[in-house]
Amino acid sequence: MGKGSKSGIAEIPAPPNNILFIQNLPHQTSSMMLQMLFRQHQGFKEVRMVAAKLGIAFIEYGDEIKCRNGRASLAIIYNGLSCV
């Protein structure tokens, strides 16, 4: 049984894709701030902030590999990044 599974079925993590999920951002973080940070990495497409939930954003890259590269280059700065 997977840890935290309610149905008794093991949870399988979703495979990585081209969208970077960010959480626990400071509430004053803006879309423009994130664009300036992430557009320096090849394949950057757009930033999507979650208006209903402060501190969450999605960063879209052209493909899974570019997403992983963007995440890896920023992992030293911010440890809450995952390509989901």
All heavy atoms as an XYZ file, in Angstrom:
645
protein
N       0.829     -1.170      0.000
C       0.000      0.000      0.000
C       0.879      1.240      0.000
O       1.829      1.328      0.750
C      -0.876      0.006      1.255
C      -2.330      0.014      0.906
S      -3.402      0.215      2.334
C      -3.079     -1.211      3.308
N       0.536      2.243     -0.848
C       1.306      3.478     -0.878
C       1.014      4.321      0.344
O      -0.084      4.332      0.870
N       1.996      4.986      0.790
C       1.849      5.841      1.957
C       0.844      6.948      1.648
O       0.942      7.623      0.645
C       3.200      6.457      2.327
C       3.173      7.188      3.626
C       4.562      7.645      4.001
C       4.551      8.291      5.365
N       5.867      8.691      5.777
N      -0.156      7.095      2.493
C      -1.165      8.118      2.303
C      -2.272      7.718      1.349
O      -3.133      8.500      1.043
N      -2.265      6.508      0.858
C      -3.281      6.040     -0.069
C      -4.561      5.713      0.678
O      -4.562      4.946      1.627
C      -2.770      4.799     -0.814
O      -3.773      4.310     -1.661
N      -5.681      6.300      0.247
C      -6.964      6.070      0.900
C      -7.644      4.803      0.386
O      -8.381      4.166      1.104
C      -7.874      7.274      0.692
C      -7.386      8.507      1.407
C      -8.294      9.672      1.155
C      -7.732     10.921      1.818
N      -8.546     12.096      1.557
N      -7.393      4.443     -0.855
C      -8.087      3.308     -1.455
C      -7.362      1.985     -1.231
O      -7.894      0.947     -1.572
C      -8.249      3.539     -2.958
O      -6.984      3.542     -3.581
N      -6.171      2.011     -0.693
C      -5.406      0.790     -0.494
C      -4.581      0.411     -1.716
O      -3.893     -0.586     -1.716
N      -4.662      1.218     -2.777
C      -3.891      0.973     -3.992
C      -2.662      1.875     -3.960
O      -2.759      3.064     -3.656
C      -4.740      1.279     -5.247
C      -5.962      0.368     -5.281
C      -3.904      1.128     -6.502
C      -6.952      0.715     -6.365
N      -1.513      1.307     -4.270
C      -0.266      2.083     -4.262
C      -0.366      3.222     -5.270
O      -0.821      3.033     -6.389
C       0.915      1.186     -4.605
N       0.062      4.409     -4.851
C       0.051      5.570     -5.733
C       1.310      5.564     -6.588
O       2.402      5.377     -6.086
C      -0.020      6.848     -4.910
C      -1.331      6.993     -4.164
C      -1.382      8.250     -3.322
O      -0.630      9.197     -3.608
O      -2.175      8.268     -2.378
N       1.128      5.776     -7.881
C       2.245      5.828     -8.811
C       2.453      7.290     -9.185
O       1.510      7.959     -9.609
C       1.944      5.000    -10.081
C       1.713      3.547     -9.685
C       3.072      5.134    -11.092
C       1.200      2.683    -10.800
N       3.668      7.806     -9.013
C       3.898      9.208     -9.355
C       3.678      9.446    -10.848
O       3.964      8.581    -11.675
C       5.349      9.452     -8.971
C       5.916      8.157     -8.550
C       4.828      7.138     -8.523
N       3.154     10.618    -11.161
C       2.943     10.984    -12.562
C       4.291     11.141    -13.253
O       5.253     11.597    -12.641
C       2.163     12.287    -12.643
N       4.366     10.760    -14.520
C       5.629     10.923    -15.241
C       5.920     12.411    -15.446
O       5.001     13.219    -15.538
C       5.374     10.221    -16.576
C       3.899     10.213    -16.734
C       3.324     10.181    -15.353
N       7.185     12.793    -15.512
C       7.538     14.201    -15.735
C       7.002     14.692    -17.075
O       6.819     13.908    -18.000
C       9.059     14.203    -15.738
C       9.479     12.914    -15.162
C       8.345     11.952    -15.363
N       6.725     15.977    -17.162
C       6.333     16.561    -18.441
C       6.932     17.951    -18.567
O       7.893     18.262    -17.890
C       4.811     16.541    -18.615
C       4.084     17.411    -17.618
O       4.533     18.492    -17.285
N       2.962     16.945    -17.134
N       6.371     18.791    -19.401
C       6.973     20.084    -19.702
C       6.510     21.222    -18.796
O       6.820     22.372    -19.057
C       6.712     20.450    -21.161
C       5.240     20.671    -21.435
O       4.387     19.938    -20.949
N       4.941     21.681    -22.206
N       5.788     20.933    -17.729
C       5.306     21.981    -16.841
C       5.960     21.861    -15.475
O       5.945     20.811    -14.848
C       3.774     21.941    -16.725
C       3.164     22.188    -18.098
C       3.292     22.965    -15.706
C       1.678     22.149    -18.154
N       6.533     22.966    -15.038
C       7.209     23.051    -13.755
C       6.212     23.591    -12.731
O       5.613     24.639    -12.941
C       8.400     23.995    -13.903
C       9.370     24.158    -12.760
C      10.059     22.839    -12.452
C      10.406     25.205    -13.122
N       6.003     22.872    -11.646
C       5.094     23.276    -10.579
C       5.914     23.892     -9.451
O       6.888     23.310     -8.995
C       4.324     22.067    -10.063
C       3.531     22.326     -8.824
C       2.394     23.109     -8.867
C       3.926     21.793     -7.613
C       1.650     23.349     -7.726
C       3.187     22.029     -6.457
C       2.050     22.809     -6.521
N       5.502     25.076     -9.010
C       6.201     25.764     -7.932
C       5.198     26.062     -6.831
O       4.092     26.539     -7.095
C       6.826     27.080     -8.406
C       7.743     26.840     -9.590
C       7.595     27.741     -7.277
C       8.280     28.096    -10.189
N       5.594     25.802     -5.600
C       4.727     26.106     -4.465
C       5.530     26.791     -3.371
O       6.750     26.869     -3.447
C       4.074     24.848     -3.924
C       5.048     23.815     -3.407
C       4.347     22.538     -3.003
O       3.129     22.460     -3.010
N       5.113     21.529     -2.654
N       4.826     27.318     -2.385
C       5.433     28.020     -1.253
C       6.180     29.287     -1.669
O       7.169     29.661     -1.042
C       6.363     27.100     -0.453
C       5.636     25.895      0.083
O       4.474     25.991      0.496
N       6.280     24.755      0.071
N       5.704     29.921     -2.737
C       6.293     31.195     -3.142
C       5.851     32.284     -2.171
O       4.740     32.224     -1.635
C       5.810     31.582     -4.550
C       6.325     30.739     -5.705
C       5.520     31.007     -6.959
C       7.798     31.015     -5.932
N       6.683     33.291     -1.948
C       6.231     34.424     -1.136
C       4.997     35.056     -1.786
O       4.902     35.120     -3.015
C       7.420     35.388     -1.177
C       8.597     34.538     -1.529
C       8.064     33.437     -2.395
N       4.061     35.513     -1.008
C       2.798     36.041     -1.531
C       2.994     37.257     -2.425
O       2.152     37.522     -3.283
C       1.847     36.361     -0.374
C       1.365     35.116      0.309
N       0.044     34.843      0.517
C       2.031     34.060      0.822
C      -0.082     33.679      1.122
N       1.120     33.190      1.319
N       4.086     37.986     -2.273
C       4.324     39.157     -3.108
C       4.941     38.809     -4.462
O       5.170     39.680     -5.286
C       5.194     40.196     -2.369
C       6.603     39.748     -2.066
C       6.741     39.042     -0.726
O       5.783     38.508     -0.184
N       7.952     39.028     -0.179
N       5.189     37.534     -4.731
C       5.763     37.103     -6.012
C       4.784     37.407     -7.139
O       3.603     37.088     -7.058
C       6.063     35.594     -6.000
O       6.946     35.311     -4.922
C       6.703     35.154     -7.300
N       5.296     38.008     -8.204
C       4.444     38.340     -9.359
C       4.815     37.479    -10.563
O       5.895     36.879    -10.611
C       4.611     39.816     -9.727
O       5.891     40.041    -10.286
N       3.937     37.482    -11.532
C       4.175     36.760    -12.777
C       5.419     37.312    -13.475
O       6.231     36.558    -14.010
C       2.944     36.890    -13.680
O       3.155     36.240    -14.891
N       5.571     38.616    -13.454
C       6.731     39.253    -14.092
C       8.039     38.811    -13.430
O       9.031     38.550    -14.109
C       6.603     40.780    -14.028
C       7.768     41.500    -14.676
S       7.959     41.155    -16.437
C       6.640     42.132    -17.088
N       8.050     38.701    -12.116
C       9.257     38.249    -11.404
C       9.643     36.844    -11.860
O      10.820     36.552    -12.105
C       9.009     38.260     -9.896
C       8.835     39.644     -9.308
S       8.158     39.592     -7.637
C       9.626     39.241     -6.699
N       8.647     35.959    -11.960
C       8.921     34.583    -12.371
C       9.358     34.519    -13.828
O      10.244     33.744    -14.187
C       7.694     33.706    -12.132
C       7.338     33.502    -10.663
C       6.026     32.744    -10.540
C       8.442     32.784     -9.918
N       8.753     35.341    -14.677
C       9.162     35.378    -16.085
C      10.624     35.780    -16.209
O      11.372     35.181    -16.985
C       8.295     36.356    -16.871
C       6.915     35.835    -17.162
C       6.072     36.843    -17.900
O       6.579     37.758    -18.548
N       4.766     36.688    -17.798
N      11.033     36.783    -15.463
C      12.429     37.239    -15.522
C      13.389     36.132    -15.082
O      14.471     35.983    -15.633
C      12.601     38.479    -14.661
C      11.907     39.690    -15.236
S      12.015     41.141    -14.177
C      13.752     41.482    -14.271
N      12.982     35.341    -14.116
C      13.826     34.270    -13.602
C      13.895     33.083    -14.568
O      14.967     32.571    -14.858
C      13.292     33.805    -12.244
C      14.068     32.714    -11.530
C      15.488     33.166    -11.214
C      13.344     32.322    -10.258
N      12.749     32.659    -15.088
C      12.701     31.427    -15.872
C      12.941     31.599    -17.365
O      13.326     30.661    -18.042
C      11.372     30.711    -15.638
C      11.281     30.110    -14.271
C      10.633     30.776    -13.240
C      11.867     28.892    -13.992
C      10.565     30.232    -11.968
C      11.813     28.343    -12.723
C      11.154     29.019    -11.712
N      12.727     32.793    -17.905
C      12.914     32.956    -19.351
C      14.370     32.892    -19.777
O      14.672     32.785    -20.954
C      12.258     34.236    -19.842
C      12.981     35.492    -19.447
C      12.312     36.697    -20.043
N      12.945     37.898    -19.534
C      12.376     39.066    -19.516
N      11.145     39.202    -19.976
N      13.012     40.104    -19.049
N      15.274     32.949    -18.824
C      16.696     32.835    -19.164
C      17.077     31.408    -19.555
O      18.179     31.170    -20.027
C      17.559     33.331    -18.002
C      17.392     32.527    -16.728
C      18.117     33.135    -15.557
O      19.284     33.494    -15.693
N      17.457     33.252    -14.425
N      16.171     30.466    -19.385
C      16.437     29.066    -19.718
C      15.747     28.695    -21.022
O      14.593     29.036    -21.247
C      15.973     28.154    -18.588
C      16.608     28.518    -17.291
N      17.936     28.264    -17.023
C      16.121     29.170    -16.216
C      18.231     28.734    -15.828
N      17.148     29.293    -15.314
N      16.463     27.990    -21.860
C      15.982     27.612    -23.183
C      14.665     26.841    -23.095
O      14.492     25.978    -22.246
C      17.033     26.749    -23.876
C      16.678     26.402    -25.296
C      17.757     25.590    -25.968
O      18.652     25.062    -25.323
N      17.666     25.474    -27.268
N      13.735     27.168    -23.974
C      12.469     26.456    -24.050
C      11.342     27.062    -23.222
O      10.218     26.582    -23.261
N      11.622     28.140    -22.479
C      10.594     28.782    -21.660
C       9.436     29.245    -22.544
O       9.640     29.824    -23.599
C      11.180     29.981    -20.913
C      10.137     30.836    -20.239
C       9.594     30.445    -19.035
C       9.698     31.998    -20.826
C       8.620     31.213    -18.411
C       8.740     32.784    -20.213
C       8.196     32.387    -19.007
N       8.191     28.983    -22.088
C       7.007     29.415    -22.833
C       6.191     30.443    -22.057
O       5.939     31.519    -22.558
C       6.120     28.230    -23.191
C       6.662     27.377    -24.303
C       5.663     26.311    -24.640
C       5.656     26.105    -26.126
N       4.607     25.178    -26.532
N       5.736     30.073    -20.839
C       4.910     31.015    -20.088
C       4.838     30.685    -18.602
O       5.173     29.577    -18.190
C       3.488     31.069    -20.655
C       2.654     29.838    -20.358
C       1.204     29.980    -20.799
O       0.604     31.053    -20.612
O       0.677     28.995    -21.324
N       4.380     31.684    -17.840
C       4.134     31.553    -16.405
C       2.628     31.627    -16.196
O       1.963     32.480    -16.776
C       4.799     32.708    -15.622
C       4.343     32.715    -14.174
C       6.301     32.627    -15.697
N       2.099     30.733    -15.372
C       0.681     30.791    -14.987
C       0.607     30.787    -13.469
O       1.024     29.824    -12.826
C      -0.101     29.613    -15.572
C      -0.224     29.687    -17.077
C      -1.184     28.656    -17.627
N      -0.826     27.286    -17.335
C      -0.062     26.513    -18.093
N       0.483     26.977    -19.186
N       0.178     25.269    -17.746
N       0.097     31.867    -12.923
C      -0.090     31.976    -11.473
C      -1.488     31.457    -11.140
O      -2.401     31.545    -11.950
C       0.016     33.435    -11.020
C       1.317     34.135    -11.380
S       2.728     33.653    -10.399
C       2.313     34.309     -8.810
N      -1.653     30.921     -9.933
C      -2.955     30.439     -9.476
C      -3.549     31.545     -8.599
O      -3.136     31.727     -7.452
C      -2.818     29.114     -8.697
C      -4.158     28.636     -8.187
C      -2.160     28.059     -9.581
N      -4.508     32.273     -9.157
C      -5.077     33.433     -8.470
C      -5.803     33.043     -7.181
O      -5.748     33.757     -6.188
C      -6.030     34.177     -9.400
N      -6.461     31.905     -7.191
C      -7.238     31.475     -6.024
C      -6.360     30.946     -4.897
O      -6.817     30.797     -3.771
C      -8.248     30.413     -6.437
N      -5.113     30.663     -5.179
C      -4.202     30.077     -4.183
C      -2.849     30.774     -4.293
O      -2.036     30.452     -5.154
C      -4.081     28.574     -4.434
C      -3.242     27.839     -3.466
C      -4.016     27.477     -2.227
C      -3.153     26.581     -1.364
N      -3.633     26.403     -0.061
N      -2.607     31.728     -3.431
C      -1.338     32.448     -3.466
C      -0.173     31.497     -3.185
O      -0.304     30.548     -2.437
C      -1.338     33.568     -2.433
C      -2.325     34.698     -2.665
C      -2.278     35.680     -1.509
C      -2.056     35.396     -3.980
N       0.960     31.780     -3.830
C       2.159     30.989     -3.586
C       2.336     29.801     -4.502
O       3.248     29.004     -4.311
N       1.463     29.684     -5.529
C       1.558     28.565     -6.469
C       1.650     29.110     -7.891
O       0.941     30.052     -8.251
C       0.340     27.629     -6.351
C       0.360     26.939     -4.990
C       0.321     26.596     -7.470
C      -0.806     26.020     -4.754
N       2.514     28.486     -8.699
C       2.642     28.874    -10.106
C       3.035     27.659    -10.939
O       3.565     26.670    -10.422
C       3.690     29.965    -10.266
N       2.753     27.755    -12.219
C       3.147     26.750    -13.196
C       3.978     27.449    -14.259
O       3.591     28.493    -14.767
C       1.921     26.101    -13.842
C       1.088     25.320    -12.874
C       0.041     25.928    -12.191
C       1.355     23.986    -12.631
C      -0.733     25.214    -11.292
C       0.592     23.261    -11.727
C      -0.454     23.882    -11.064
N       5.129     26.869    -14.580
C       6.019     27.404    -15.597
C       6.051     26.387    -16.727
O       6.395     25.226    -16.515
C       7.461     27.600    -15.066
C       7.481     28.312    -13.712
C       8.321     28.299    -16.104
C       6.906     29.688    -13.684
N       5.681     26.827    -17.929
C       5.640     25.896    -19.059
C       6.884     26.041    -19.919
O       7.308     27.146    -20.246
C       4.394     26.142    -19.911
C       4.253     25.134    -21.020
C       2.953     25.258    -21.787
O       2.073     26.032    -21.375
O       2.826     24.569    -22.808
N       7.454     24.895    -20.268
C       8.600     24.810    -21.170
C       8.182     24.074    -22.436
O       7.140     23.418    -22.468
C       9.760     24.069    -20.501
C      10.517     24.925    -19.520
C      10.151     24.984    -18.188
C      11.599     25.684    -19.938
C      10.845     25.776    -17.281
C      12.304     26.485    -19.041
C      11.913     26.528    -17.720
O      12.601     27.316    -16.843
N       9.014     24.142    -23.463
C       8.719     23.519    -24.741
C       8.620     22.005    -24.690
O       7.840     21.408    -25.422
N       9.399     21.364    -23.828
C       9.337     19.913    -23.696
C       9.872     19.494    -22.330
O      10.346     20.326    -21.553
C      10.090     19.201    -24.830
C      11.564     19.555    -24.911
O      12.237     19.645    -23.859
O      12.058     19.739    -26.031
N       9.780     18.217    -22.053
C      10.176     17.667    -20.746
C      11.652     17.906    -20.430
O      12.010     18.248    -19.302
C       9.873     16.172    -20.736
C      10.328     15.457    -19.497
C      10.179     13.946    -19.621
O       9.316     13.482    -20.372
O      10.955     13.254    -18.961
N      12.508     17.750    -21.410
C      13.942     17.914    -21.188
C      14.277     19.357    -20.816
O      15.037     19.609    -19.890
C      14.748     17.446    -22.417
C      14.585     15.936    -22.578
C      16.220     17.828    -22.293
C      15.098     15.377    -23.869
N      13.672     20.309    -21.507
C      13.919     21.720    -21.189
C      13.378     22.063    -19.807
O      13.955     22.863    -19.082
C      13.321     22.607    -22.267
C      14.083     22.496    -23.583
C      13.464     23.358    -24.649
C      14.284     23.322    -25.917
N      14.004     22.195    -26.761
N      12.269     21.444    -19.432
C      11.706     21.631    -18.095
C      12.683     21.123    -17.038
O      12.963     21.813    -16.057
C      10.366     20.903    -17.978
S       9.572     21.076    -16.370
N      13.190     19.937    -17.244
C      14.170     19.373    -16.293
C      15.416     20.232    -16.192
O      15.952     20.446    -15.109
C      14.563     17.961    -16.720
C      13.531     16.935    -16.431
C      14.129     15.576    -16.686
N      13.103     14.590    -16.898
C      13.356     13.327    -17.155
N      14.596     12.908    -17.239
N      12.374     12.472    -17.332
N      15.898     20.739    -17.343
C      17.098     21.584    -17.340
C      16.840     22.882    -16.587
O      17.689     23.340    -15.827
C      17.555     21.875    -18.768
C      18.113     20.653    -19.458
O      18.485     19.672    -18.816
N      18.153     20.695    -20.775
N      15.680     23.488    -16.805
C      15.328     24.709    -16.084
C      15.236     24.463    -14.594
O      15.737     25.249    -13.783
N      14.638     23.355    -14.222
C      14.514     22.999    -12.805
C      15.882     22.749    -12.186
O      16.191     23.246    -11.111
C      13.651     21.760    -12.635
C      13.494     21.368    -11.172
C      12.886     20.029    -11.016
N      13.833     19.040    -11.517
C      13.636     17.744    -11.494
N      12.524     17.255    -11.041
N      14.538     16.920    -11.949
N      16.727     22.004    -12.880
C      18.050     21.662    -12.345
C      18.907     22.910    -12.142
O      19.608     23.024    -11.136
C      18.761     20.689    -13.278
N      18.833     23.852    -13.063
C      19.671     25.044    -12.938
C      19.203     25.954    -11.810
O      19.987     26.734    -11.288
C      19.715     25.810    -14.254
O      18.437     26.296    -14.565
N      17.933     25.847    -11.406
C      17.418     26.688    -10.326
C      17.273     25.946     -9.008
O      16.938     26.542     -8.000
C      16.070     27.274    -10.731
C      16.172     28.293    -11.858
C      14.802     28.598    -12.432
C      16.856     29.547    -11.388
N      17.534     24.662     -8.993
C      17.359     23.867     -7.770
C      18.275     24.338     -6.646
O      17.923     24.214     -5.479
C      17.595     22.391     -8.061
N      19.409     24.899     -6.994
C      20.323     25.413     -5.973
C      19.688     26.610     -5.253
O      19.830     26.777     -4.062
C      21.668     25.818     -6.613
C      22.365     24.581     -7.165
C      22.560     26.554     -5.636
C      23.544     24.864     -8.052
N      18.939     27.413     -6.001
C      18.310     28.612     -5.454
C      17.025     28.258     -4.712
O      16.742     28.756     -3.628
C      17.996     29.612     -6.589
C      19.267     30.018     -7.287
C      17.247     30.822     -6.040
C      19.041     30.781     -8.569
N      16.219     27.380     -5.319
C      14.894     27.088     -4.776
C      14.662     25.586     -4.833
O      14.702     24.995     -5.897
C      13.825     27.834     -5.585
C      12.456     27.686     -5.017
C      12.070     28.400     -3.897
C      11.544     26.824     -5.595
C      10.809     28.263     -3.357
C      10.273     26.677     -5.063
C       9.912     27.402     -3.946
O       8.667     27.261     -3.407
N      14.397     24.968     -3.710
C      14.302     23.517     -3.629
C      12.888     22.981     -3.769
O      12.661     21.804     -3.611
C      14.937     23.031     -2.316
C      15.272     21.573     -2.353
O      15.367     20.980     -3.423
N      15.455     20.990     -1.194
N      11.884     23.816     -4.080
C      10.504     23.342     -4.159
C      10.012     23.175     -5.582
O       8.833     23.323     -5.854
N      10.892     22.872     -6.534
C      10.518     22.774     -7.931
C      10.359     21.324     -8.355
O      11.171     20.486     -8.032
C      11.588     23.414     -8.822
C      12.013     24.837     -8.489
C      13.153     25.257     -9.409
C      10.850     25.777     -8.639
N       9.290     21.044     -9.108
C       9.152     19.707     -9.678
C       8.432     19.801    -11.008
O       7.492     20.560    -11.164
C       8.384     18.790     -8.748
O       7.098     19.297     -8.501
N       8.910     19.046    -11.998
C       8.227     18.968    -13.286
C       7.126     17.945    -13.133
O       7.394     16.780    -12.889
C       9.192     18.559    -14.391
S      10.475     19.793    -14.723
N       5.885     18.412    -13.250
C       4.737     17.511    -13.041
C       3.924     17.379    -14.305
O       3.936     18.204    -15.144
C       3.826     17.998    -11.901
C       4.535     17.901    -10.586
C       3.331     19.401    -12.138
